[in-house]
Every structure is written in C-alpha cells, then in structure tokens.
Amino acid sequence: MLILIWGILIFFIFFTIHIARWRIYPPKQPTNSLFRLFLLNLILSLILLWIASRSTLVINLFFPKNLLECLHISLLYLSLGLFYIFNYPAIEADSPSLLIIQHIADAGSHGLAKEELYKMMTDDMLIKTRIMDLMKDGLVYKSGDIYRLTKKGNYTERVFIFYRRILNMPKGG
Amino acid sequence: MVAFVPIACLIINMLFQIASFRYILKTNLLRSVFVGVGAGAFGLLIYQSYFFRIEAMALTDRIAMFLVNLLIYASLSYCYFSFICLSETARRIRILREIYDARDGLSMQQILERYNAKEMIDNRLKRLLNNRQITFKSGRYYLKRHIVLLIARLFIMMKLIIFGKKSEFD
C-alpha cells in the first residue's frame, strides 16, 4: 500500500510544480525543462524518503522499509511520469486529427468539405510551427535558408528509422 | 524482484507486437498493439497469481501490489504505444525524417514540397474514415463516433489547466 501511495504522491508533487512553473514562468525549452523537473523531483523525493525511513520517530512506519520498496516507488513514479511526458507534446501542440474532428463536429449536420479543411488548416499552422518547435528543442538548426539536423536530431531520427526497419514500415506522418 | 515484473511484461508486449505485425497482421498496426498489450497483461496475471501463492500477504497488500504493477505495466505499455504513434503520425518526426533523407538539409519550400498541410489532412481523413470515426457522403465529412471528440475535449481541458488557453494559437 505504501508503494502505491508514495508513487502517486510523488507524481502529484511533480505535476503540481510543473503546472505552477508553466503558468507563472513558461520555460523556453518546455520538453527539456519538463524532463529535468521530472528527474529532479524523483531524486529529491527518494533522498527525503530514505532519510525519513532511517529516522527513529513513529512516523517512519509510513515510509519505505528497504531499497526494494524505494525501487518499486521509483518505477511507479517513472512510469506515471513517462505516461504524462509522452502525452505532453499532444497537449502542448494542437493535434491535426483532433482539430479535424472538432471542425467536423462544429459543422454538425451540414458536414465539412475537404477544401474547407484545407483553408482552416494551413502550412503555417501545421508545419512551420512544428519546425520552430524542432529548433527550440535543439533537433534542427537553420544555416542561411537551409534547415539541417543537429547531432541530437540525427540521433533521434535514427532511433525511429531503426524501429520502422524492425517493423518493415514506410515513412510516417 | 516483483518490482521488475511489469518491465518483463512490457518486453513480452513489445516482442508480441513486433512479431505479430511483421509475420501475421502486416498492415494492421493497431491490432498488433492489442495483441502485444494482451500478451503482456496475460504474463502479468500469471506471475501475480504465482507470486500470491508462494508469498503470504494480507488481502489489502495483495490488491495494492497488483494495482501498482498493473499501473506500471499500463503506463509503460501506453508509452510504447505512443512511441509507435510518434513514428507513424507525428509531424515533428516526419519533418526530421525528410531533412535526414535530404542529407544536405532542406529549405522551407523543399520541406513543404515533400510534406504539407494538404497531405497531412488527406492522411488523417483516411485514418479517421478507416477507424469509422467519420463518414463521407456527397463530398462532405460527418462525425460518426464521439470517442475522438471526447479525447479532443479532454486535451482542451488539459491545455486550459497547464497553459491557461484552449489552443496553441490563442
């Protein structure tokens, strides 16, 4: 029971700090900042939990008793945190599929033609914004008029190419 | 060692997903994801029942431990599913791929020749039609199911909580 409670509590602390930080002072590199906050929160929480569990007070009954329990708490927190971090880009940027669904739902019984969607969702909105994001996250840089991959961008792309080769899949997007 | 069980189940999930996609389902990616998740979940159930047989624990602790491992497994499986979706549908990954393939980099014009809003809308309309979320009648698209619309509203709610706005363009 302790593992469940502490894992969820540490995640809740991360989530609360994240919302407060983003509302008060939004970071310039959100994904990197989110990941750093996520790891920092884990390290600090585990140190505090470990110190508290070593204390001789009665309250140490509510803290993990050994390293294995700490590890289990970390795993629960890591999985919940990664779940959120994987969802974060879809929260930060408007998803084209969800936008299409919203536009079609708004059109109601009249329905929506493809040409109307083309007018509502342009290259500026769907492509150029994502290129800016890639630059912000240090995956792409611009030299003159040309966009090139940074080392980090190259490495990221190779991971996906490797995976798509395993599955024998064509280009996505 | 019980802490590592969800990770072992995630590996089972990945192996079954890859094998079923490569050798059986081939074009149906979503179904291969279900196969993988099911195989991993089955592994988790088998191990948990074995563990509870050999380990004396109070009922509440058993339920809590099962919940913890289920939460870890479900979250990690979702991460793997998101990774598959990223490689399949994410705009950023597709743009990275186009620039990577070009080797000498691309100008904005060249990127838009290879990947643009029209292509993206066409791909997504096809997917939404295949998944029966929308229908197409007399040249117009209509909403069929409300699941994706509910997800869209959930994301808007999250945007409001985190950023205080409904859209990145507000």
Interface residues (C-beta under 8 A of the other chain):
Chain A: M1 I3 L4 G7 H18 I19 W22 R23 P26 L68 L71 H72 L75 L76 S79 L80 L82 F83 F86 N87 P89 A90 I91 E92 A93 D94 S95 P96 S97 L98 L99 I100 I101 Q102 I104 A105 A107 S109 H110 G111 L112 A113 K114 L117 Y118 M121 T122 D123 M125 L126 I127 K128 T129 R130 I131 D133 L134 L139 V140 S143 D145 I146 Y147 R148 L149 G153 N154 T156 E157 F160 I161 Y163 R164 I166 L167 N168 M169 K171 G172 G173
Chain B: V2 A3 P6 I7 I18 F21 R22 L29 T60 D61 A64 M65 L67 V68 L71 I72 S75 L76 Y78 C79 S82 F83 L86 S87 E88 T89 A90 R91 R92 I93 R94 I95 L96 R97 I99 Y100 D104 G105 L106 S107 M108 I111 L112 Y115 N116 A117 K118 E119 M120 I121 D122 N123 R124 L125 R127 L128 Q133 I134 K137 G139 R140 Y141 Y142 L143 V148 L149 I151 A152 F155 M158 K159 I161 I162 F163 G164 S167 E168 F169
